[in-house]
Amino acid sequence: MKTAIITGASKGIGLALSKHYAAHGWNLIINGGHDKTALLSAQKELSSLTNVEAVFGDISLESTAAQLARLAQSRFGTIDLLINNAGISHIGLLSDMSTECWHHIMQTNLDSVFFTCRAVIPHMVHRHQGRILNISSVWGEVGASCEAAYSASKGAINSLTKALAKELAPSCISVNAISFGIIDTDMNRCFSEEERKTLAEEVPYGRFATAEEAAAFCYQITQSPEYLTGQIIRFDGGWI
């Protein structure tokens, strides 16, 4: 059985990803750092489908990332896939943003990717195989007004993805990112019903994507030939 590490797995896209990979027989190491009850609930639900271990901890910390890698190797003996899904957003003017808020977004969205990648790469290089999938956003490509920090963090993830793909290709490790549009998750439930309706009307498909659709697409990408690497693959219903 293959093993996947999935961050931000207690809800939204991360939980949908976990369910999808569990249904396909993958061993799972799941992480969440904000709601321990939700994470343990996810573990209980997933355990009826596959072998799953849950690690509650701040993924922006080097120690948490290292713990995930160690647990995957000790429990399952392999790390076949890392999905960096954990992320937070902030809506507001950059001029009103505190230094603490800026650093929190960058640490959660970007530093976490650095720490988890660095933790799993030696194992993947040793085995001469592995996949890394980073969850990004269309705002990382085009930017969004009043979401400057979030856009910056996702843009950095896109660049990291492209650079790391070139670095790891000789070791047969693929690195890609999914640039998501509007997914119907808690992150986008900060908008009013009127705002949600307006946003949906901007999408040619006329609606938000579901977390389950997002997860199914990610699964397809990670099942593609390893020659697919260094790509920022957009999934946005034709929005951008």
C-alpha positions as CSV (number, residue, x, y, z in Angstrom):
1,M,0.0,0.0,0.0
2,K,1.1,3.5,-0.7
3,T,1.4,6.2,1.9
4,A,0.3,9.9,1.7
5,I,0.9,12.7,4.1
6,I,-1.8,15.3,3.9
7,T,-1.7,18.6,5.9
8,G,-4.8,20.7,6.8
9,A,-6.8,17.5,6.7
10,S,-9.4,18.1,9.4
11,K,-11.9,19.9,7.0
12,G,-12.5,21.3,3.5
13,I,-10.3,20.2,0.7
14,G,-7.9,18.4,3.1
15,L,-10.6,16.2,4.5
16,A,-12.0,15.5,1.0
17,L,-8.5,14.5,-0.1
18,S,-8.1,12.2,2.8
19,K,-11.4,10.5,2.1
20,H,-10.5,10.1,-1.5
21,Y,-7.1,8.6,-1.0
22,A,-8.4,6.4,1.8
23,A,-11.2,5.0,-0.5
24,H,-8.4,4.1,-2.9
25,G,-6.5,2.1,-0.3
26,W,-3.7,4.5,0.7
27,N,-2.2,4.6,4.2
28,L,-2.6,8.1,5.6
29,I,-0.8,10.5,7.9
30,I,-3.1,13.4,8.4
31,N,-2.3,16.7,10.1
32,G,-4.3,19.6,11.5
33,G,-3.4,22.4,13.8
34,H,-6.5,24.4,14.7
35,D,-9.3,21.9,15.7
36,K,-8.1,18.7,17.4
37,T,-11.6,17.4,17.8
38,A,-12.2,17.7,14.1
39,L,-8.9,16.0,13.3
40,L,-9.6,13.1,15.6
41,S,-13.1,12.8,14.2
42,A,-11.6,12.7,10.7
43,Q,-9.2,10.0,11.8
44,K,-12.1,7.9,13.3
45,E,-14.1,8.2,10.1
46,L,-11.1,7.4,7.8
47,S,-10.0,4.4,10.0
48,S,-13.0,2.5,8.7
49,L,-11.4,2.7,5.2
50,T,-7.7,2.5,5.7
51,N,-4.7,2.7,8.1
52,V,-4.5,6.3,9.3
53,E,-2.5,8.2,11.9
54,A,-3.3,11.8,13.0
55,V,-0.8,14.4,14.2
56,F,-2.2,17.5,15.8
57,G,0.3,20.3,15.6
58,D,1.2,23.6,14.0
59,I,2.5,22.7,10.5
60,S,4.4,26.0,10.3
61,L,6.8,24.5,12.8
62,E,9.8,22.5,11.7
63,S,9.2,20.0,14.5
64,T,5.7,19.1,13.3
65,A,6.8,18.6,9.7
66,A,9.7,16.3,10.9
67,Q,7.2,14.4,13.1
68,L,5.0,13.7,10.1
69,A,7.9,12.3,8.1
70,R,9.2,10.2,10.9
71,L,5.8,8.7,11.7
72,A,5.1,7.8,8.1
73,Q,8.4,6.0,7.9
74,S,8.1,4.2,11.2
75,R,4.4,3.3,10.8
76,F,4.3,2.5,7.1
77,G,7.9,2.3,5.9
78,T,7.3,4.7,3.0
79,I,6.4,8.2,1.9
80,D,4.9,8.1,-1.6
81,L,3.1,11.4,-1.6
82,L,3.1,14.7,0.2
83,I,0.1,17.0,-0.2
84,N,0.7,20.5,1.2
85,N,-2.9,21.6,1.7
86,A,-2.8,23.6,5.0
87,G,-3.5,27.3,4.5
88,I,-5.2,30.4,5.8
89,S,-6.5,33.5,4.2
90,H,-6.9,37.2,5.3
91,I,-9.1,39.8,3.7
92,G,-8.3,43.4,4.2
93,L,-6.1,46.3,3.0
94,L,-2.4,45.7,3.1
95,S,-1.9,49.1,4.8
96,D,-4.1,47.9,7.7
97,M,-2.4,44.5,8.1
98,S,-0.3,44.0,11.2
99,T,3.2,42.6,11.0
100,E,2.1,39.6,13.1
101,C,-0.8,38.8,10.7
102,W,1.6,39.0,7.7
103,H,4.1,36.6,9.3
104,H,1.3,34.2,10.4
105,I,0.0,33.9,6.8
106,M,3.5,33.4,5.4
107,Q,4.4,30.9,8.1
108,T,1.3,28.8,7.7
109,N,1.0,28.9,3.9
110,L,4.7,29.0,2.8
111,D,7.0,28.0,5.7
112,S,5.0,24.9,6.2
113,V,5.6,23.8,2.6
114,F,9.4,24.4,3.0
115,F,9.5,22.3,6.2
116,T,7.4,19.4,5.0
117,C,9.2,19.2,1.7
118,R,12.6,19.3,3.4
119,A,11.5,16.5,5.8
120,V,10.3,14.1,3.1
121,I,12.8,14.7,0.3
122,P,15.7,12.6,1.7
123,H,13.4,9.6,1.9
124,M,12.0,10.1,-1.6
125,V,15.5,10.7,-3.0
126,H,16.8,7.5,-1.3
127,R,13.9,5.5,-2.9
128,H,14.3,7.4,-6.2
129,Q,10.5,8.0,-6.4
130,G,7.8,10.1,-4.8
131,R,5.4,12.9,-5.5
132,I,4.7,16.3,-4.0
133,L,1.5,18.2,-4.6
134,N,1.1,21.8,-3.4
135,I,-2.3,23.3,-3.1
136,S,-2.3,26.8,-4.5
137,S,-4.7,29.4,-5.8
138,V,-5.5,31.4,-8.8
139,W,-4.6,34.4,-6.7
140,G,-1.1,33.2,-6.7
141,E,-1.1,33.7,-10.4
142,V,-3.0,36.9,-10.9
143,G,-3.3,38.5,-7.4
144,A,-6.4,39.6,-5.6
145,S,-7.3,43.0,-4.2
146,C,-7.5,42.9,-0.3
147,E,-5.8,39.5,-0.3
148,A,-2.2,40.6,-0.9
149,A,-0.6,38.4,1.7
150,Y,-2.5,35.3,0.7
151,S,-1.7,36.0,-3.0
152,A,2.0,36.5,-2.2
153,S,2.2,33.3,-0.3
154,K,0.5,31.3,-3.1
155,G,2.7,33.0,-5.7
156,A,5.7,31.9,-3.7
157,I,4.4,28.4,-3.6
158,N,4.1,28.4,-7.4
159,S,7.7,29.5,-7.8
160,L,8.9,27.0,-5.2
161,T,7.0,24.2,-7.1
162,K,8.7,25.0,-10.4
163,A,12.1,25.3,-8.9
164,L,11.9,22.2,-6.7
165,A,10.5,20.2,-9.7
166,K,13.7,20.9,-11.6
167,E,15.8,20.1,-8.6
168,L,14.1,16.7,-7.9
169,A,13.4,15.5,-11.5
170,P,16.8,13.6,-11.7
171,S,15.6,11.6,-8.7
172,C,12.3,10.8,-10.4
173,I,10.3,12.9,-7.9
174,S,7.5,15.0,-9.5
175,V,6.4,18.3,-7.9
176,N,3.3,20.1,-9.1
177,A,0.7,22.6,-7.8
178,I,-3.0,22.9,-8.2
179,S,-4.2,26.5,-8.7
180,F,-7.7,26.4,-7.4
181,G,-10.5,28.9,-8.1
182,I,-13.5,29.1,-5.8
183,I,-14.0,26.0,-3.8
184,D,-17.1,25.7,-1.5
185,T,-15.2,25.4,1.8
186,D,-15.1,27.2,5.1
187,M,-12.4,29.5,3.8
188,N,-15.0,31.0,1.4
189,R,-17.9,31.0,3.8
190,C,-16.8,34.4,5.2
191,F,-18.8,35.9,2.3
192,S,-22.4,36.8,2.5
193,E,-25.0,35.0,0.4
194,E,-25.2,38.0,-1.9
195,E,-21.4,38.0,-2.3
196,R,-21.3,34.3,-2.9
197,K,-23.9,34.6,-5.6
198,T,-22.0,37.4,-7.3
199,L,-18.8,35.3,-7.2
200,A,-20.5,32.3,-8.6
201,E,-21.9,34.4,-11.5
202,E,-18.3,35.4,-12.4
203,V,-17.4,31.8,-12.9
204,P,-18.4,30.6,-16.4
205,Y,-19.6,27.3,-14.9
206,G,-21.9,29.4,-12.7
207,R,-21.0,27.8,-9.4
208,F,-18.3,27.0,-6.9
209,A,-16.5,23.7,-7.2
210,T,-17.1,21.2,-4.4
211,A,-14.3,19.9,-2.2
212,E,-15.0,16.5,-3.5
213,E,-14.4,17.6,-7.1
214,A,-11.2,19.3,-6.0
215,A,-10.0,16.1,-4.3
216,A,-10.9,13.9,-7.3
217,F,-8.9,16.2,-9.6
218,C,-5.8,16.1,-7.2
219,Y,-6.0,12.4,-7.2
220,Q,-6.0,12.2,-11.0
221,I,-2.9,14.5,-11.1
222,T,-1.0,12.3,-8.6
223,Q,-1.8,9.2,-10.7
224,S,-0.5,10.7,-13.9
225,P,2.9,9.7,-15.3
226,E,5.9,11.1,-13.3
227,Y,7.0,13.1,-16.4
228,L,4.3,15.6,-15.4
229,T,6.3,17.9,-13.1
230,G,6.9,21.6,-12.5
231,Q,3.3,22.5,-13.5
232,I,0.8,24.9,-12.0
233,I,-2.4,23.3,-13.0
234,R,-5.5,25.5,-12.9
235,F,-8.9,24.2,-11.7
236,D,-11.3,27.1,-11.7
237,G,-14.3,26.5,-14.0
238,G,-12.9,28.9,-16.6
239,W,-12.9,31.8,-14.1
240,I,-9.5,33.3,-14.8
